[in-house]
Amino acid sequence: MARVLITGSSRRLGLMVGELLVQQGHRVVLHARDARRAVDTRAALPAADDVLVGDLASIDAMRSVAEQANATGRFGAVIHNARVGYRERYLVTADGLSHVFAINVLAPYLLTALIMPPNRLVHLSSGMHQGGSAGLGDPQWERRRRQAAQAYSDSKLFDVLLAFGVARHRPDVRSNALEPGGCRPAWMDPAHRTTSARHT
Ligand SMILES: NC(=O)c1ccc[n+]([C@@H]2O[C@H](COP(=O)([O-])OP(=O)(O)OC[C@H]3O[C@@H](n4cnc5c(N)ncnc54)[C@H](OP(=O)(O)O)[C@@H]3O)[C@@H](O)[C@H]2O)c1
């Protein structure tokens, strides 16, 4: 039995992984971006040990999530699942960063640095990482024409590089990245047309 933290687990894949791990007898700590979503997340998986709260677009909140995580003890595994997608409008965070970069790249990096090292790190990447560029010339998209899909692809490639970089520098931590395959929102599935779109 392991204790597992899953970031961005208020819905979809993150929540589903939490449900599966609980069914398999693991202890799961979920994470939601704000207090309101945390209430919904807790209701969606009452068997979870806890729900951490913090908007990963903000460096202060990333630090807070790491502090909350460490306060619960050391994890067997941390799954970096939170993301914003490839159709995002370009936004600048309070820290002056592209929000795709902040949430998809900086958050897993900072959380990895600040959370007590688990045995296992899992980074949710995407098949789109194969079209990503690892160039560090303009990671905030300040000088290039903005392309949402490219920004997402780059962020997912950075996640792979982070996973492999940690694996190289921390041989005691099993650090991997994976592509989960295509997962459509439930509301796109005719069998689920009656379900709420609140969490899609
Ligand atoms: N779905 C696919 O087909 C697919 C394909 C390839 C890779 N992936 C990868 O698999 C992972 C999960 O995918 P998904 O489709 O389940 O993603 P999703 O539906 O977009 O859910 C992402 C999760 O991240 C959270 N999140 C987003 N911004 C946040 C922020 N600023 N602070 C805190 N939490 C935040 C969301 O919370 P809110 O509810 O508050 O927004 C949500 O819980 C992602 O890393 C994605 O890149 C998915």
The ligand as an SDF file (V2000), in Angstrom:
LIG
                    3D

 48 52  0  0  0  0  0  0  0  0999 V2000
   -7.2320   13.8020  -21.9580 N   0  0  0  0  0  0  0  0  0  0  0  0
   -6.3830   13.4040  -22.9160 C   0  0  0  0  0  0  0  0  0  0  0  0
   -6.7920   12.9220  -23.9720 O   0  0  0  0  0  0  0  0  0  0  0  0
   -4.9100   13.5450  -22.7070 C   0  0  0  0  0  0  0  0  0  0  0  0
   -4.0490   13.2410  -23.7680 C   0  0  0  0  0  0  0  0  0  0  0  0
   -2.6900   13.3610  -23.5660 C   0  0  0  0  0  0  0  0  0  0  0  0
   -2.1930   13.7680  -22.3480 C   0  0  0  0  0  0  0  0  0  0  0  0
   -3.0550   14.0750  -21.3380 N   0  0  0  0  0  0  0  0  0  0  0  0
   -2.4850   14.5180  -20.0590 C   0  0  0  0  0  0  0  0  0  0  0  0
   -3.1120   13.8230  -19.0110 O   0  0  0  0  0  0  0  0  0  0  0  0
   -3.3010   14.6960  -17.8850 C   0  0  0  0  0  0  0  0  0  0  0  0
   -4.7670   14.7140  -17.4840 C   0  0  0  0  0  0  0  0  0  0  0  0
   -5.5510   15.0380  -18.6070 O   0  0  0  0  0  0  0  0  0  0  0  0
   -7.0970   15.4480  -18.4540 P   0  0  0  0  0  0  0  0  0  0  0  0
   -7.6730   15.3900  -19.8120 O   0  0  0  0  0  0  0  0  0  0  0  0
   -7.7130   14.6820  -17.3480 O   0  0  0  0  0  0  0  0  0  0  0  0
   -6.9080   16.9930  -18.0220 O   0  0  0  0  0  0  0  0  0  0  0  0
   -8.0590   18.0340  -17.6340 P   0  0  0  0  0  0  0  0  0  0  0  0
   -9.4020   17.4840  -17.8290 O   0  0  0  0  0  0  0  0  0  0  0  0
   -7.7240   19.3080  -18.3380 O   0  0  0  0  0  0  0  0  0  0  0  0
   -7.8220   18.1920  -16.0540 O   0  0  0  0  0  0  0  0  0  0  0  0
   -6.6780   18.7920  -15.6190 C   0  0  0  0  0  0  0  0  0  0  0  0
   -6.7010   18.9370  -14.1250 C   0  0  0  0  0  0  0  0  0  0  0  0
   -5.7400   19.9360  -13.8050 O   0  0  0  0  0  0  0  0  0  0  0  0
   -6.3580   20.9050  -12.9840 C   0  0  0  0  0  0  0  0  0  0  0  0
   -5.8020   22.2360  -13.1620 N   0  0  0  0  0  0  0  0  0  0  0  0
   -5.7320   22.9590  -14.2940 C   0  0  0  0  0  0  0  0  0  0  0  0
   -5.2100   24.1740  -14.0370 N   0  0  0  0  0  0  0  0  0  0  0  0
   -4.9560   24.1940  -12.6970 C   0  0  0  0  0  0  0  0  0  0  0  0
   -4.4300   25.1680  -11.8250 C   0  0  0  0  0  0  0  0  0  0  0  0
   -4.0710   26.3880  -12.2600 N   0  0  0  0  0  0  0  0  0  0  0  0
   -4.2940   24.8770  -10.5160 N   0  0  0  0  0  0  0  0  0  0  0  0
   -4.6750   23.6640  -10.0530 C   0  0  0  0  0  0  0  0  0  0  0  0
   -5.2000   22.6990  -10.8280 N   0  0  0  0  0  0  0  0  0  0  0  0
   -5.3330   22.9630  -12.1450 C   0  0  0  0  0  0  0  0  0  0  0  0
   -7.8100   20.9030  -13.4000 C   0  0  0  0  0  0  0  0  0  0  0  0
   -8.5720   21.5020  -12.3700 O   0  0  0  0  0  0  0  0  0  0  0  0
   -9.8750   22.4180  -12.6860 P   0  0  0  0  0  0  0  0  0  0  0  0
  -11.0110   21.4510  -12.6480 O   0  0  0  0  0  0  0  0  0  0  0  0
   -9.8920   23.3930  -11.5860 O   0  0  0  0  0  0  0  0  0  0  0  0
   -9.6640   23.0490  -14.0250 O   0  0  0  0  0  0  0  0  0  0  0  0
   -8.0380   19.4150  -13.5500 C   0  0  0  0  0  0  0  0  0  0  0  0
   -8.2730   18.8050  -12.3060 O   0  0  0  0  0  0  0  0  0  0  0  0
   -2.7830   16.0610  -18.3100 C   0  0  0  0  0  0  0  0  0  0  0  0
   -1.4810   16.2730  -17.8040 O   0  0  0  0  0  0  0  0  0  0  0  0
   -2.7490   15.9810  -19.8200 C   0  0  0  0  0  0  0  0  0  0  0  0
   -1.7540   16.7990  -20.4070 O   0  0  0  0  0  0  0  0  0  0  0  0
   -4.4010   13.9750  -21.4860 C   0  0  0  0  0  0  0  0  0  0  0  0
  1  2  1  0
  2  3  2  0
  2  4  1  0
  4  5  1  0
  4 48  2  0
  5  6  2  0
  6  7  1  0
  7  8  2  0
  8  9  1  0
  8 48  1  0
  9 10  1  0
  9 46  1  0
 10 11  1  0
 11 12  1  0
 11 44  1  0
 12 13  1  0
 13 14  1  0
 14 15  2  0
 14 16  1  0
 14 17  1  0
 17 18  1  0
 18 19  2  0
 18 20  1  0
 18 21  1  0
 21 22  1  0
 22 23  1  0
 23 24  1  0
 23 42  1  0
 24 25  1  0
 25 26  1  0
 25 36  1  0
 26 27  1  0
 26 35  1  0
 27 28  2  0
 28 29  1  0
 29 30  1  0
 29 35  2  0
 30 31  1  0
 30 32  2  0
 32 33  1  0
 33 34  2  0
 34 35  1  0
 36 37  1  0
 36 42  1  0
 37 38  1  0
 38 39  2  0
 38 40  1  0
 38 41  1  0
 42 43  1  0
 44 45  1  0
 44 46  1  0
 46 47  1  0
M  CHG  2   8   1  16  -1
M  END
$$$$
